[in-house]
Amino acid sequence: MTSRNHRAGGLDSHLLYHISDSTLGRLLVATTQCGIRAVALGAHDAELETMLAAQYPKARFDRVGAGHMPWLGRIHDLASHAPGENDTKGWPALPPWNVPATHFQWRVWKALCAIPLGQTRSYTEVAASLDQVGAARAVGRACAVNCLALIVPCHRVVYSNGASGHWRWGAQRKCALLARERDRARLLRRCGQLNSS
């Protein structure tokens, strides 16, 4: 999906999506022929389908079976932090993305993906890592528009006082996911499979 199509509400775009149970609720994965376009969590299928349709009101959608989603198992691994095949660093191999974004948003998302498993950073710390001191609010906005739950780990960004804060897919899910990641990181460190940095 080009940026132009994205701004036009997904005009002339065809998205395949699948919804299944996960350890964090219902999980929607939507793809184009170029990669994953959306990963979202919710309580009900209708909630997730409404969200996707609102994001791309002019796109064409087809709900498909799990067999049409080759990365579905890896995304479920991210939700549960169950060990996956070749999972030696605590973070499964990620699928290609197909998400239009500004240059700054891409920089923020790349910085979020660099936060080690089991750790968090404040919005201010993420901004500083980009040499954008004072851009904490802009980092927050980039997190808010992230449509790739679990893949781009915006759940690892917290307030400066340590409070977990909000998450697009629910504060309770965020806390549960962070707790699982800390447990997984401890296990991997004990096995010597994860650096302590």
Disulfide bonds with the S-S distance in Angstrom:
none
